[in-house]
Every structure is written in structure tokens, then in C-alpha cells.
Amino acid sequence: MKKLVIVAALAMFGFNGFAQMESHFGVKAGVNFAKLTGDNVEDADGRTGFHIGAIYELMVGEKFFIQPELVYSQQGLQSKVDDFETKLKLDYLNIPVMAKYYISEDFAIEAGPQVGILMNAKGESDGRDTDVKDFFKGSDISLGGGLSYNMETGLFLQARYMIGISNVFDGGDEDTFGDDLTNSVLSFSVGYMF
């Protein structure tokens, strides 16, 4: 009987705690300043693109949240030598999982890993696109961190930097990109939490 009372009390406490967990769904969009780093791309410029996605914020402590996201992101580089311009357009479906800590009611810091799934890879020169997806790995691993400012209206502003820790180049002419090529992305977002 004593064990039954303890189990019932634990079950009630557990369900009560779960019911009080706070969670929010949201959407965000913004601008990316993306760059590839590696042996043969030091002189290349970054690619400015956009991102758009959905987020889910789950409270796991008083000020601590886990925030998984699903974000379409334009990344890559561009290079101009004399009048000849080349662009490398890498489009990813990124899945970051950020640990988020509110340092005040409005401001939060966040850090965590991200897996990116390559959706599209195009090289552009002289106005012509060439599919180069076979030369890039299908996934990318990154680590990053950022800040967010949340308003009472549900709107939020976010700044984040993600740095790739995995090589995204997968063959072809190593003289083109070198044998190690990683992504880095600085992003600024505006979003809304429901």
C-alpha cells in the first residue's frame, strides 16, 4: 500500500510538472551573410541570402529552454576576378537545436549544434547555372551561438553565428576548393512566437 501511494504521488507530481511546462511555436525569417572557408577560397567574398523557418521553444527549467528549429538557408560564396564573376549557391535545410537561457525577461543567449541537409548546389558564371551538388557532401555539421530579444507582442529579434565543423566538399578537382571547405553564417532574424 505504501509503495502504491508513493507511485501515485510521483505520477501526479510528474504529470503536474509536465502540464506546467511552457512551450511556444514560432516562425522567423531574415538575412544571411554566409561564407565558405578553406585553402583556396581565402579571396572569395561571402554570399548574402535569406533564411526562413519554424521554431519550437520548450521550457525545461525556470529560465532554460531547448529550441529546435527547421530553417531553409541560402549559403555559399562569390568571387570576382577582373570582370569575371563566379557564385557558388548552396541551399540547406538546417536543423539547429539550441540551448537557450534567459538572462532577463527579454534577452536570451543561445548555443548549440546544427545539422544541415544540402538541398541544392549551383555554380554560376557568365549568367549560367551549373548543378554542382555531386561535388558536395549531403550534410553539414555546425556549432554556434547567438542572442535574442523578445517583445511582449510576441515579436523577437535574433542574431546568430554558426561555424561549420565538417568538410562540405566531396570530390572533384581539389585545386578548385582545396580538400577542406567549411561553412560559416552570420544571420539576423525577425520572428513571431505564438
DRENDREN-808794 format. One record per residue: residue in three letters; z, x, y negated of N, C-alpha, C in turn; chain; residue number from 1. Coordinates in pm, 1 decimal. Example, Ala and Ser with C-alpha at 12.3 -4.5 7.8 and 13.67 -1.06 7.14 Angstrom:
<atoms>
ALA_780.0_1319.0_569.0_780.0_1230.0_450.0_780.0_1320.0_330.0_A_1 $
SER_708.0_1285.0_225.0_714.0_1367.0_106.0_787.0_1290.0_-3.0_A_2 $
</atoms>
This chain:
<atoms>
MET_0.0_82.7_119.9_0.0_0.0_0.0_0.0_86.8_-125.8_A_1 $
LYS_82.2_192.1_-123.1_90.8_282.1_-237.0_-45.5_347.6_-263.9_A_2 $
LYS_-115.2_388.0_-155.3_-247.0_450.8_-169.6_-347.3_351.2_-228.0_A_3 $
LEU_-339.3_225.4_-185.6_-429.4_122.9_-236.5_-409.2_101.3_-386.4_A_4 $
VAL_-284.9_100.4_-432.2_-255.1_83.5_-574.5_-309.9_202.2_-654.3_A_5 $
ILE_-293.0_323.8_-601.5_-343.5_443.7_-669.5_-496.1_439.8_-678.6_A_6 $
VAL_-563.1_405.4_-569.1_-709.4_397.1_-568.7_-756.8_290.1_-666.2_A_7 $
ALA_-691.1_173.8_-667.9_-729.3_66.2_-759.6_-709.0_109.1_-905.0_A_8 $
ALA_-598.4_177.1_-933.4_-571.9_223.9_-1069.9_-676.4_326.9_-1113.2_A_9 $
LEU_-710.4_419.0_-1023.7_-812.6_519.2_-1055.3_-948.8_454.3_-1077.3_A_10 $
ALA_-980.9_356.0_-995.1_-1109.1_287.2_-1009.2_-1115.5_212.8_-1142.5_A_11 $
MET_-1007.8_143.1_-1178.9_-1005.5_70.8_-1305.7_-1015.3_167.1_-1422.8_A_12 $
PHE_-942.5_278.7_-1415.2_-947.1_378.5_-1521.9_-1087.3_438.0_-1532.5_A_13 $
GLY_-1147.4_465.0_-1418.6_-1282.6_522.3_-1417.3_-1384.5_428.1_-1477.2_A_14 $
PHE_-1381.7_299.7_-1438.1_-1476.8_203.5_-1493.9_-1450.3_180.8_-1642.0_A_15 $
ASN_-1324.0_178.3_-1681.2_-1289.1_160.4_-1820.9_-1341.9_277.3_-1903.8_A_16 $
GLY_-1324.2_398.0_-1853.2_-1374.4_516.0_-1923.8_-1524.9_514.3_-1934.5_A_17 $
PHE_-1592.7_473.0_-1828.7_-1739.1_468.6_-1831.0_-1787.5_363.1_-1930.2_A_18 $
ALA_-1720.2_250.4_-1934.9_-1761.1_143.3_-2025.5_-1745.4_185.5_-2171.0_A_19 $
GLN_-1649.6_275.8_-2199.0_-1627.2_319.3_-2335.6_-1718.7_434.5_-2376.1_A_20 $
MET_-1794.1_489.6_-2282.8_-1885.8_597.6_-2317.8_-1990.4_544.4_-2413.8_A_21 $
GLU_-2012.2_618.4_-2519.0_-2107.5_577.8_-2620.6_-2241.9_644.5_-2593.6_A_22 $
SER_-2348.7_568.8_-2606.3_-2481.5_626.9_-2589.0_-2578.4_558.5_-2684.2_A_23 $
HIS_-2681.9_634.3_-2721.4_-2783.1_583.2_-2812.9_-2920.3_629.3_-2767.2_A_24 $
PHE_-3017.9_544.5_-2789.7_-3157.7_578.5_-2767.7_-3221.5_597.6_-2904.9_A_25 $
GLY_-3315.7_692.0_-2914.4_-3380.6_715.0_-3042.5_-3522.6_766.2_-3027.8_A_26 $
VAL_-3589.9_774.5_-3140.3_-3724.9_829.9_-3146.7_-3727.2_932.4_-3259.2_A_27 $
LYS_-3820.8_1028.2_-3247.7_-3833.1_1128.1_-3352.8_-3977.1_1176.3_-3361.0_A_28 $
ALA_-4011.6_1231.8_-3476.4_-4143.2_1291.6_-3498.1_-4128.1_1396.1_-3607.2_A_29 $
GLY_-4219.6_1491.9_-3608.0_-4209.8_1593.9_-3710.7_-4315.6_1700.2_-3697.9_A_30 $
VAL_-4289.9_1810.9_-3766.0_-4385.2_1920.8_-3774.5_-4334.5_2041.0_-3694.6_A_31 $
ASN_-4428.0_2109.8_-3629.9_-4400.4_2233.4_-3555.5_-4465.3_2350.7_-3627.0_A_32 $
PHE_-4394.5_2462.5_-3630.0_-4451.7_2590.9_-3667.3_-4440.0_2676.7_-3542.3_A_33 $
ALA_-4548.2_2679.2_-3465.0_-4546.1_2741.9_-3332.6_-4617.0_2876.5_-3337.7_A_34 $
LYS_-4574.9_2965.7_-3248.3_-4634.7_3098.7_-3240.0_-4623.7_3146.6_-3096.1_A_35 $
LEU_-4718.4_3227.3_-3056.9_-4711.7_3296.0_-2928.5_-4680.7_3441.9_-2956.7_A_36 $
THR_-4591.1_3499.6_-2877.5_-4559.5_3641.3_-2892.2_-4599.2_3713.5_-2765.1_A_37 $
GLY_-4646.7_3835.6_-2782.9_-4690.5_3916.8_-2670.2_-4755.5_4044.0_-2719.0_A_38 $
ASP_-4801.7_4123.2_-2624.1_-4855.4_4255.2_-2655.2_-4975.7_4251.6_-2748.2_A_39 $
ASN_-5068.3_4161.7_-2726.5_-5194.7_4163.8_-2800.6_-5210.2_4050.5_-2901.1_A_40 $
VAL_-5101.7_3988.3_-2940.6_-5112.2_3878.3_-3037.1_-5024.0_3901.2_-3160.2_A_41 $
GLU_-4986.1_4028.2_-3186.3_-4897.1_4057.6_-3299.1_-4956.6_4014.8_-3432.0_A_42 $
ASP_-5088.0_4027.1_-3445.9_-5152.8_3997.0_-3573.2_-5195.0_3851.0_-3586.3_A_43 $
ALA_-5173.6_3772.1_-3484.7_-5213.9_3630.9_-3488.6_-5113.3_3549.5_-3569.2_A_44 $
ASP_-5162.9_3444.4_-3630.5_-5077.8_3350.9_-3703.1_-5035.7_3238.9_-3609.3_A_45 $
GLY_-4936.4_3164.3_-3652.5_-4891.3_3051.3_-3573.0_-4981.4_2930.3_-3590.8_A_46 $
ARG_-4956.7_2830.2_-3509.7_-5027.0_2702.1_-3518.9_-4931.0_2598.8_-3575.7_A_47 $
THR_-4973.1_2532.0_-3679.3_-4895.7_2421.2_-3732.9_-4945.2_2294.4_-3664.9_A_48 $
GLY_-4852.7_2219.9_-3607.4_-4887.7_2097.9_-3536.0_-4778.7_1994.2_-3553.7_A_49 $
PHE_-4781.6_1893.5_-3470.4_-4679.3_1789.1_-3478.4_-4613.6_1770.2_-3342.5_A_50 $
HIS_-4503.4_1697.2_-3343.9_-4438.9_1654.6_-3219.9_-4391.6_1510.6_-3238.9_A_51 $
ILE_-4380.9_1440.3_-3125.8_-4332.9_1302.3_-3127.4_-4266.6_1275.7_-2993.0_A_52 $
GLY_-4153.9_1203.8_-2995.5_-4087.6_1180.9_-2868.4_-3970.7_1085.5_-2875.0_A_53 $
ALA_-3903.7_1075.9_-2761.3_-3788.8_987.8_-2743.9_-3667.8_1071.5_-2705.5_A_54 $
ILE_-3550.2_1026.7_-2748.5_-3426.1_1097.5_-2717.2_-3321.6_998.1_-2667.7_A_55 $
TYR_-3226.4_1051.2_-2592.6_-3114.7_970.7_-2543.7_-2988.8_1053.1_-2564.1_A_56 $
GLU_-2892.7_1000.2_-2638.3_-2769.1_1070.9_-2668.9_-2654.5_1005.7_-2591.5_A_57 $
LEU_-2592.7_1081.4_-2502.8_-2485.2_1030.1_-2417.7_-2355.1_1103.0_-2448.3_A_58 $
MET_-2253.6_1027.7_-2488.9_-2123.1_1085.9_-2519.9_-2052.6_1127.1_-2391.3_A_59 $
VAL_-2006.3_1251.8_-2387.9_-1929.7_1299.9_-2272.9_-1791.1_1347.9_-2314.2_A_60 $
GLY_-1762.8_1348.5_-2441.6_-1632.9_1385.9_-2496.1_-1621.6_1328.5_-2635.7_A_61 $
GLU_-1507.4_1350.6_-2700.6_-1484.4_1290.8_-2832.0_-1594.1_1326.7_-2932.9_A_62 $
LYS_-1635.1_1453.3_-2937.1_-1739.1_1497.3_-3030.0_-1856.7_1561.8_-2957.5_A_63 $
PHE_-1857.2_1554.0_-2827.0_-1954.7_1626.6_-2745.8_-2050.4_1528.7_-2678.4_A_64 $
PHE_-2180.2_1554.5_-2691.0_-2284.4_1469.5_-2634.4_-2383.4_1554.6_-2555.9_A_65 $
ILE_-2448.9_1493.4_-2458.2_-2564.4_1552.6_-2391.1_-2686.0_1473.4_-2439.4_A_66 $
GLN_-2791.7_1546.0_-2479.4_-2908.2_1479.2_-2536.4_-3036.8_1524.0_-2466.8_A_67 $
PRO_-3079.4_1452.9_-2361.2_-3211.2_1480.0_-2303.4_-3319.8_1415.8_-2390.4_A_68 $
GLU_-3436.6_1478.3_-2390.3_-3547.7_1430.2_-2471.5_-3677.9_1439.7_-2392.7_A_69 $
LEU_-3776.4_1366.6_-2436.3_-3912.6_1373.6_-2383.5_-4003.9_1378.9_-2506.3_A_70 $
VAL_-4069.5_1496.3_-2528.1_-4138.4_1521.1_-2654.6_-4277.6_1579.6_-2630.8_A_71 $
TYR_-4379.8_1516.0_-2687.6_-4513.9_1574.2_-2690.3_-4517.4_1673.0_-2806.5_A_72 $
SER_-4564.8_1796.2_-2780.3_-4556.8_1902.0_-2880.3_-4684.9_1984.7_-2884.8_A_73 $
GLN_-4739.5_2003.2_-3005.7_-4856.8_2088.9_-3025.1_-4809.8_2230.7_-3056.4_A_74 $
GLN_-4857.9_2327.5_-2978.0_-4818.4_2467.0_-2993.2_-4942.7_2554.8_-2986.2_A_75 $
GLY_-4925.3_2687.5_-2998.8_-5038.8_2778.0_-2988.0_-5041.7_2881.7_-3096.7_A_76 $
LEU_-5163.7_2926.4_-3133.0_-5181.4_3028.5_-3236.2_-5319.0_3016.9_-3297.5_A_77 $
GLN_-5338.6_3089.9_-3405.3_-5470.8_3103.9_-3465.2_-5483.0_3244.4_-3520.7_A_78 $
SER_-5605.5_3293.0_-3523.1_-5631.8_3428.8_-3567.8_-5760.8_3429.8_-3648.0_A_79 $
LYS_-5761.1_3507.8_-3756.1_-5882.2_3518.3_-3836.9_-5911.5_3665.2_-3862.5_A_80 $
VAL_-6029.9_3708.2_-3820.3_-6077.5_3843.5_-3845.0_-6208.0_3829.8_-3921.5_A_81 $
ASP_-6209.6_3884.6_-4044.1_-6322.8_3865.9_-4135.0_-6345.4_3715.7_-4152.6_A_82 $
ASP_-6461.2_3664.0_-4120.1_-6488.6_3520.5_-4133.6_-6483.8_3447.9_-3999.5_A_83 $
PHE_-6437.5_3515.5_-3896.1_-6436.3_3458.1_-3761.2_-6295.2_3408.8_-3729.1_A_84 $
GLU_-6281.6_3277.9_-3710.6_-6150.8_3218.1_-3682.8_-6144.9_3167.7_-3539.2_A_85 $
THR_-6034.6_3199.5_-3472.4_-6010.9_3155.7_-3335.2_-5878.1_3082.0_-3330.1_A_86 $
LYS_-5873.7_2972.3_-3255.5_-5749.5_2896.4_-3236.6_-5724.5_2878.8_-3088.2_A_87 $
LEU_-5599.2_2886.0_-3050.8_-5555.8_2853.9_-2915.3_-5461.4_2735.4_-2927.4_A_88 $
LYS_-5501.4_2621.9_-2871.2_-5424.6_2498.2_-2881.0_-5359.6_2468.9_-2746.6_A_89 $
LEU_-5228.2_2480.8_-2741.6_-5151.5_2449.6_-2620.5_-5067.7_2326.2_-2649.8_A_90 $
ASP_-5088.2_2220.0_-2575.1_-5013.1_2096.2_-2593.4_-4922.4_2075.8_-2472.8_A_91 $
TYR_-4793.7_2055.0_-2500.9_-4692.4_2044.0_-2396.2_-4622.8_1908.9_-2400.3_A_92 $
LEU_-4574.4_1865.9_-2285.1_-4476.2_1759.4_-2274.6_-4344.8_1831.5_-2247.4_A_93 $
ASN_-4261.2_1842.1_-2350.9_-4136.5_1918.1_-2341.4_-4020.0_1827.7_-2304.9_A_94 $
ILE_-3930.7_1882.8_-2221.9_-3811.4_1810.4_-2177.6_-3689.4_1897.4_-2206.3_A_95 $
PRO_-3639.8_1894.4_-2331.7_-3517.1_1967.7_-2361.3_-3394.5_1886.1_-2319.6_A_96 $
VAL_-3289.4_1955.7_-2281.3_-3159.7_1892.8_-2254.2_-3058.3_1970.0_-2338.2_A_97 $
MET_-3018.8_1909.8_-2448.9_-2935.0_1978.1_-2545.9_-2789.4_1934.0_-2533.2_A_98 $
ALA_-2700.4_2032.1_-2540.7_-2557.8_2004.4_-2556.3_-2535.4_1992.7_-2706.9_A_99 $
LYS_-2476.9_1883.3_-2749.5_-2466.7_1853.4_-2892.4_-2320.3_1833.7_-2929.4_A_100 $
TYR_-2275.2_1906.3_-3032.5_-2135.6_1897.7_-3075.9_-2131.7_1858.5_-3223.4_A_101 $
TYR_-2060.0_1750.2_-3254.0_-2047.3_1704.3_-3392.1_-1936.1_1781.8_-3460.9_A_102 $
ILE_-1974.4_1864.0_-3560.7_-1874.8_1941.1_-3635.4_-1813.6_1856.1_-3746.5_A_103 $
SER_-1878.8_1746.2_-3780.5_-1825.1_1645.1_-3870.7_-1887.4_1512.1_-3828.6_A_104 $
GLU_-1858.1_1408.3_-3902.5_-1912.5_1276.8_-3866.3_-2065.0_1272.4_-3878.2_A_105 $
ASP_-2120.5_1354.4_-3968.1_-2264.0_1350.8_-3996.1_-2342.9_1468.4_-3939.1_A_106 $
PHE_-2280.1_1584.9_-3926.2_-2350.2_1706.9_-3885.4_-2319.1_1744.3_-3740.7_A_107 $
ALA_-2424.0_1787.8_-3669.6_-2406.3_1833.1_-3530.9_-2484.2_1962.4_-3510.1_A_108 $
ILE_-2431.2_2046.1_-3420.8_-2503.9_2163.7_-3374.4_-2543.6_2137.2_-3229.8_A_109 $
GLU_-2654.2_2197.2_-3186.7_-2702.9_2170.1_-3051.6_-2763.2_2296.1_-2992.4_A_110 $
ALA_-2755.1_2307.9_-2862.6_-2815.2_2420.9_-2791.5_-2843.3_2377.5_-2648.5_A_111 $
GLY_-2946.6_2439.7_-2588.9_-2976.4_2407.1_-2450.5_-3112.2_2456.1_-2405.2_A_112 $
PRO_-3143.3_2430.9_-2278.5_-3271.1_2473.1_-2221.1_-3378.8_2366.1_-2238.5_A_113 $
GLN_-3501.6_2409.0_-2215.6_-3615.1_2317.1_-2222.7_-3719.1_2357.8_-2119.0_A_114 $
VAL_-3774.4_2258.4_-2051.2_-3888.6_2279.8_-1962.5_-4008.0_2214.1_-2030.0_A_115 $
GLY_-4117.8_2287.7_-2038.2_-4240.6_2233.9_-2095.6_-4348.5_2224.2_-1989.2_A_116 $
ILE_-4417.9_2112.6_-1984.3_-4528.3_2092.7_-1890.2_-4657.9_2098.0_-1970.8_A_117 $
LEU_-4744.4_2193.5_-1937.3_-4869.6_2210.9_-2010.2_-4961.7_2092.2_-1983.2_A_118 $
MET_-4999.5_2021.5_-2089.5_-5086.5_1904.9_-2077.9_-5231.8_1939.9_-2108.8_A_119 $
ASN_-5250.1_2034.4_-2200.5_-5383.9_2065.2_-2249.3_-5384.8_2207.7_-2302.9_A_120 $
ALA_-5491.6_2281.8_-2279.3_-5507.9_2416.6_-2334.5_-5653.8_2435.2_-2372.3_A_121 $
LYS_-5677.0_2453.9_-2501.0_-5813.8_2469.4_-2551.1_-5820.7_2592.1_-2641.0_A_122 $
GLY_-5929.1_2666.9_-2625.4_-5962.2_2773.4_-2718.1_-6071.8_2722.5_-2809.3_A_123 $
GLU_-6058.5_2748.9_-2939.1_-6159.0_2701.4_-3034.2_-6211.1_2818.3_-3116.1_A_124 $
SER_-6342.0_2834.7_-3118.9_-6405.9_2932.8_-3206.6_-6541.7_2878.0_-3247.5_A_125 $
ASP_-6579.1_2904.4_-3370.6_-6705.1_2852.2_-3426.1_-6716.7_2700.7_-3410.2_A_126 $
GLY_-6605.0_2629.3_-3418.0_-6607.1_2484.1_-3409.0_-6625.7_2427.0_-3270.0_A_127 $
ARG_-6628.5_2512.1_-3167.6_-6646.4_2464.5_-3029.3_-6516.6_2483.0_-2951.1_A_128 $
ASP_-6479.8_2379.9_-2875.8_-6361.8_2385.5_-2789.1_-6401.7_2429.0_-2649.0_A_129 $
THR_-6318.2_2513.8_-2589.2_-6336.6_2556.5_-2450.9_-6206.7_2531.3_-2376.2_A_130 $
ASP_-6214.4_2469.9_-2259.8_-6095.9_2446.4_-2177.5_-6049.6_2579.4_-2118.9_A_131 $
VAL_-5924.8_2618.7_-2151.1_-5869.4_2745.4_-2101.2_-5741.5_2721.3_-2020.5_A_132 $
LYS_-5722.7_2598.0_-1973.3_-5600.0_2562.6_-1901.7_-5579.2_2647.1_-1776.5_A_133 $
ASP_-5687.6_2689.8_-1710.8_-5674.7_2771.0_-1589.4_-5613.5_2907.8_-1615.7_A_134 $
PHE_-5611.0_2951.0_-1741.4_-5556.4_3081.6_-1775.8_-5408.5_3076.0_-1814.0_A_135 $
PHE_-5349.3_2956.4_-1808.5_-5210.0_2940.1_-1848.9_-5129.9_2871.3_-1739.4_A_136 $
LYS_-5004.6_2910.1_-1730.0_-4915.2_2850.0_-1630.6_-4889.4_2704.0_-1666.2_A_137 $
GLY_-4862.0_2625.6_-1565.5_-4841.7_2482.7_-1584.4_-4708.9_2445.8_-1646.0_A_138 $
SER_-4616.5_2542.9_-1656.4_-4486.0_2512.0_-1714.4_-4436.2_2628.5_-1798.7_A_139 $
ASP_-4341.6_2598.0_-1882.3_-4281.1_2694.2_-1974.1_-4131.1_2667.4_-1978.2_A_140 $
ILE_-4051.7_2773.2_-1979.5_-3905.9_2760.7_-1990.9_-3863.8_2821.6_-2124.3_A_141 $
SER_-3782.6_2748.0_-2199.9_-3735.8_2794.6_-2330.8_-3586.6_2769.3_-2344.3_A_142 $
LEU_-3526.4_2841.1_-2437.4_-3388.0_2818.4_-2478.7_-3388.2_2800.1_-2629.4_A_143 $
GLY_-3294.4_2719.9_-2679.3_-3294.9_2702.0_-2823.3_-3170.2_2638.2_-2877.3_A_144 $
GLY_-3173.4_2620.1_-3007.0_-3061.6_2558.5_-3075.3_-3106.9_2497.8_-3206.1_A_145 $
GLY_-3017.6_2420.5_-3266.5_-3053.9_2357.9_-3391.7_-2938.6_2284.3_-3456.5_A_146 $
LEU_-2972.1_2213.9_-3562.2_-2877.7_2135.1_-3640.7_-2935.3_1995.9_-3661.1_A_147 $
SER_-2847.5_1898.7_-3674.1_-2894.6_1765.0_-3709.7_-2798.4_1701.3_-3809.3_A_148 $
TYR_-2854.3_1617.8_-3893.9_-2777.9_1541.9_-3992.1_-2807.1_1394.3_-3968.0_A_149 $
ASN_-2702.8_1317.5_-3937.2_-2717.1_1175.1_-3904.9_-2665.7_1089.5_-4020.0_A_150 $
MET_-2744.1_989.8_-4057.6_-2705.6_898.8_-4165.2_-2653.7_768.4_-4105.7_A_151 $
GLU_-2575.4_696.7_-4183.5_-2518.4_570.2_-4137.0_-2625.5_466.9_-4105.1_A_152 $
THR_-2741.8_479.3_-4163.6_-2851.4_384.2_-4142.5_-2917.0_399.5_-4005.5_A_153 $
GLY_-2885.1_508.9_-3933.3_-2949.6_537.7_-3806.0_-3054.1_647.0_-3817.2_A_154 $
LEU_-3100.6_674.7_-3939.3_-3195.0_784.3_-3960.4_-3126.2_918.2_-3937.7_A_155 $
PHE_-3202.0_1016.4_-3890.3_-3147.6_1151.7_-3878.5_-3254.9_1254.8_-3910.0_A_156 $
LEU_-3208.4_1371.1_-3952.4_-3292.9_1487.0_-3978.2_-3251.5_1595.6_-3880.5_A_157 $
GLN_-3347.9_1671.0_-3831.6_-3317.9_1771.7_-3729.5_-3403.0_1896.2_-3754.0_A_158 $
ALA_-3342.2_2012.4_-3735.9_-3413.8_2140.1_-3737.3_-3377.3_2211.9_-3608.2_A_159 $
ARG_-3479.6_2269.7_-3541.6_-3454.3_2333.4_-3411.4_-3547.8_2452.5_-3392.9_A_160 $
TYR_-3495.7_2555.7_-3327.4_-3578.6_2670.7_-3290.7_-3569.2_2689.6_-3139.8_A_161 $
MET_-3684.9_2693.9_-3074.6_-3691.7_2717.3_-2929.9_-3769.4_2846.6_-2906.2_A_162 $
ILE_-3715.3_2932.8_-2820.2_-3784.0_3057.1_-2786.7_-3811.1_3060.6_-2636.8_A_163 $
GLY_-3935.1_3088.8_-2602.5_-3974.4_3092.2_-2461.9_-3915.2_3212.0_-2389.9_A_164 $
ILE_-3871.6_3188.6_-2266.8_-3819.4_3297.8_-2184.2_-3906.0_3319.7_-2060.8_A_165 $
SER_-4015.7_3244.9_-2051.8_-4107.1_3263.7_-1939.0_-4247.2_3295.0_-1991.0_A_166 $
ASN_-4318.5_3375.8_-1914.5_-4455.7_3411.5_-1947.2_-4545.5_3290.6_-1921.7_A_167 $
VAL_-4625.0_3251.8_-2021.6_-4712.1_3135.3_-2004.8_-4854.7_3173.7_-1966.9_A_168 $
PHE_-4889.5_3302.4_-1975.7_-5024.5_3348.0_-1941.7_-5035.6_3366.6_-1791.3_A_169 $
ASP_-5145.5_3317.5_-1733.7_-5159.0_3318.4_-1587.9_-5295.3_3370.5_-1543.6_A_170 $
GLY_-5328.9_3490.0_-1588.8_-5451.5_3549.3_-1536.7_-5559.8_3563.8_-1638.9_A_171 $
GLY_-5676.1_3593.5_-1589.8_-5787.5_3619.5_-1678.9_-5782.2_3762.7_-1727.7_A_172 $
ASP_-5843.3_3786.9_-1839.6_-5852.8_3920.9_-1895.5_-5721.9_3956.6_-1965.3_A_173 $
GLU_-5644.5_4049.6_-1908.5_-5517.1_4087.7_-1968.2_-5535.5_4156.3_-2102.6_A_174 $
ASP_-5655.4_4209.7_-2130.1_-5680.4_4270.5_-2260.1_-5682.5_4165.5_-2370.6_A_175 $
THR_-5705.6_4039.2_-2335.3_-5709.9_3932.7_-2435.1_-5571.1_3904.2_-2490.5_A_176 $
PHE_-5473.9_3877.8_-2403.8_-5339.6_3841.1_-2447.8_-5232.0_3938.6_-2402.2_A_177 $
GLY_-5264.4_4036.9_-2321.1_-5161.0_4118.8_-2261.0_-5110.5_4049.0_-2136.9_A_178 $
ASP_-5011.5_4106.8_-2073.1_-4962.5_4046.8_-1948.8_-4835.6_3965.4_-1968.4_A_179 $
ASP_-4787.9_3952.2_-2092.9_-4667.0_3874.9_-2118.7_-4685.3_3797.8_-2248.9_A_180 $
LEU_-4683.2_3666.8_-2240.6_-4707.5_3580.8_-2355.8_-4603.7_3469.6_-2353.0_A_181 $
THR_-4526.1_3456.4_-2461.4_-4421.1_3354.6_-2465.7_-4435.0_3268.3_-2591.1_A_182 $
ASN_-4388.4_3144.9_-2580.4_-4389.8_3050.2_-2691.6_-4266.2_3066.3_-2778.9_A_183 $
SER_-4280.6_3037.7_-2906.3_-4165.7_3016.8_-2994.1_-4204.4_2907.3_-3093.1_A_184 $
VAL_-4111.5_2815.8_-3117.7_-4142.2_2698.4_-3201.0_-4024.1_2668.1_-3292.7_A_185 $
LEU_-4052.7_2660.4_-3422.0_-3957.8_2610.3_-3520.5_-4004.0_2469.4_-3555.5_A_186 $
SER_-3915.9_2371.4_-3537.6_-3955.9_2232.3_-3561.7_-3859.1_2162.9_-3656.2_A_187 $
PHE_-3914.1_2072.4_-3735.0_-3837.2_1987.4_-3825.6_-3873.9_1843.0_-3794.0_A_188 $
SER_-3771.8_1759.9_-3773.3_-3793.7_1621.9_-3728.5_-3723.6_1521.7_-3818.5_A_189 $
VAL_-3779.8_1402.8_-3822.1_-3715.3_1284.4_-3877.5_-3712.1_1183.5_-3764.3_A_190 $
GLY_-3598.0_1118.0_-3746.9_-3588.2_1023.2_-3637.3_-3498.9_905.4_-3669.3_A_191 $
TYR_-3488.5_816.9_-3571.4_-3404.8_698.4_-3585.7_-3333.1_671.7_-3454.2_A_192 $
MET_-3201.0_653.9_-3461.7_-3119.4_618.6_-3345.1_-3092.4_468.8_-3347.9_A_193 $
PHE_-3119.4_401.2_-3235.3_-3098.6_256.6_-3224.8_-2956.0_226.7_-3183.7_A_194 $
</atoms>
